[in-house]
Amino acid sequence: MDYAIEFKNVDKKYGEQTILHDLNFGIHKGKITTILGFSGAGKSTLMKIIMGLTPVTEGDVLVLDTKINDLHDMSLREFRKNFGMVFQYAALFDFLTSFENVAFPLREFTKLKEPEIKKKVLDLLAATGIQVEAAYKLPSELSGGMRKRVGLARALALEPQIMLYDEPTSGLDPITTHVVYDLIVDTAKRNEERQFTSVIISHDIHATLKYSDYILFLEKGKVVEHSNVETFKKSVNPTIRRFLEL
């Protein structure tokens, strides 16, 4: 099986407290996988481990066939260019325009000249549904949905292989929620040829079942279900049944 991310016998502890226990799973390349679970299940810790932001206590984590728990400092910083990250509330620089927010990683991590940066930024904003007139507005002048779009454009700037979404629809109304998920799916399709992989942390069970390819369900730091959406819907696990009925 071709995995973008693979966990092998992973434990994560803080002191005596076990946050994640004996995780063994693979996230498929080129697919949309959503990590579900009640609060405190370990979802955020799992995301931090994937990005190499927090080390595992035991086991191995392979991302794009690289064991990230063997990477340190500059090599880890360089490897993180494989990731794009869309944060829960977009996390844009509030003192920069949409254009400047998207241009930031290009100026920070590439040697592109300004005309090249301008073209790429405007192309990214257009691809995520931001019109030119909105490109020069501050985040405070944009709606929540528009800020999410700018956040996605910025995350795509370095052409990552893996996109991570942390509660991408938190705080949004139902209509905007579906617009954001449509954007996630469209982004995945536009990058399908290079096996672009999407990983979403979410509480939104109904949107998740509509837009994801695979579901990974955590309960108290353990994987209790990892399957395609249709199989997940038929799960007889009582915790999952309770979650599905919310």
Sequence and secondary structure as in RCSB ss.txt:
>XXXX:A:sequence
MDYAIEFKNVDKKYGEQTILHDLNFGIHKGKITTILGFSGAGKSTLMKIIMGLTPVTEGDVLVLDTKINDLHDMS
LREFRKNFGMVFQYAALFDFLTSFENVAFPLREFTKLKEPEIKKKVLDLLAATGIQVEAAYKLPSELSGGMRKRV
GLARALALEPQIMLYDEPTSGLDPITTHVVYDLIVDTAKRNEERQFTSVIISHDIHATLKYSDYILFLEKGKVVE
HSNVETFKKSVNPTIRRFLEL
>XXXX:A:secstr
  EEEEEEEEEEEETTEEEEEEEEEEEETTSEEEEE STTSSHHHHHHHHTTSS  SEEEEEETTEEGGG  HHH
HHHHGGGEEEE TT    TTS HHHHHHHHHHHH    HHHHHHHHHHHHHHTT  HHHHTS GGGS HHHHHHH
HHHHHHTT  SEEEEESTTTT  HHHHHHHHHHHHHHHHHTGGGT EEEEE S HHHHHHH SEEEEEETTEEEE
EEEHHHHHT   HHHHHHHT 
